[in-house]
Every structure is written in C-alpha cells, then in structure tokens.
Amino acid sequence: MQATSTTRRGAGRPTREQAEARHEELLDAALDLFLEHGFELTTIEMVATRVSMTRRTVYARYADKAALFRAAVQRAIERQIVPQDVLAGFDKGDLARTLESVARLRIGQVMTPNGLRLQRIINTESYRFPEIFTANLEQSAKPVMDFVAGVLDRATDAGQISPTDSGFAASAFMSMVVGGQVRAIVSGRAATQAELDRKVNFTVRLLLDGLRPRGD
C-alpha cells in the first residue's frame, strides 16, 4: 500500500519543493541565456527548451520576456544579500580585521558563478533596465555599506578614528577595495589570493591612516 501511494504522488502533481526547484532551474537558465545571447536575441522559446518546459508553462508565470528577465536578475541579487548576523559576526572589536573581513566577503561573492553572472548581466543590460543596477545597489551593496558606516561610527565614538561622514567613508572604502577588483574579476583578470590579500590590507591601512586622529 505504501509503495502504491508513493508512486501516485510521483506521477501526479509535483510537490511544492519540486515546483520551486523547477522554477529556480527556469530562472537560472534564463539568466544564462540572457547573458549568452543578450536580452534582444533571447526568446521565451529558447529558455523553455533549455529546461524542457513548454512556452505555455513559462507564460503562465511571466507575462513577457522582460518580466522573466527581471525575475531572473532579482533572484541573482537575492543570492548576494549578506545576512545581518554574518556581518555582525565580523565585528569583534578589531576595526582593521572587521573591514578586511567585509572586503574579502564581497570580493569572494563576485568570484562565485552567481556573482559573476549578476555583474556581467548588469554591465551589459542596465542601460536597458536601469532598475537592476539600483536593485543590486539597494538590496545587496547598501546594507554592507551601512554596516561599515556603523562600524566607523562606533570607532569614532571610541576615539579610534577622527569624526567623519561615515556613510561617505564606507562608500569610498567599498569602491576602493571592491570596485576595482570586481572590474578585474568580471573581465577574467582575477588576481591571485595573495595579491587580493595584499590589496585588501593596503586599502584598509590607507583608510585608517587617513582617519586616524591627529594631534593639534
């Protein structure tokens, strides 16, 4: 009796987990194809064929190609969001180590398959869909910059660094330590781990030297 029940479940309606897995497969395939061929040349039929679905199944979820594109990019962005408890775990009282940990995390994210696809699709299609650049900034990058700003504020209160515009300093730091590396990684010129460590350490020292309290 148990075997018969299992067989019927497998042959019938997919479970919620199975349906979600197929949906994720669809979004992954769509992002790959949009990256391979560009938005203009990619078709719903190409995406459906890649994942062995019918066009009707895809259109049941997404009204058009643009809606599918936005959903695929949004899922990639969500995968890059760093949980607040992970960021909080970096803050153990050593300002330099905290900043280094944040920098390495963000650089490491860009080096993942999802991170590379996301950066490349933003580079190639944000002129057509400017909202994907904004979404990535607001959802993925800004929370990290806000965390760094908070760390700098606490360091200011403790007298470790001079008073500064912490939001601007955090943005400048992330641009220096991550932005340049992102461009190199996306273009296929990723530095070695030793080179990355040296650049991260140098940038952290540069920032903290600039913010260190000076005597009168």
WOHU-V230829 format. One record per helix or strand. SS is the DSSP state (@ for helix, = for strand). FROM is the first residue (numbers start at 1). LEN is the number of residues. If there is no record, write none. Layout:
ss from len
SS FROM LEN
SS FROM LEN
This chain:
ss from len
@ 2 10
@ 16 26
@ 44 7
@ 55 7
@ 65 16
@ 84 7
@ 95 16
@ 113 13
@ 130 28
@ 166 21
@ 193 19
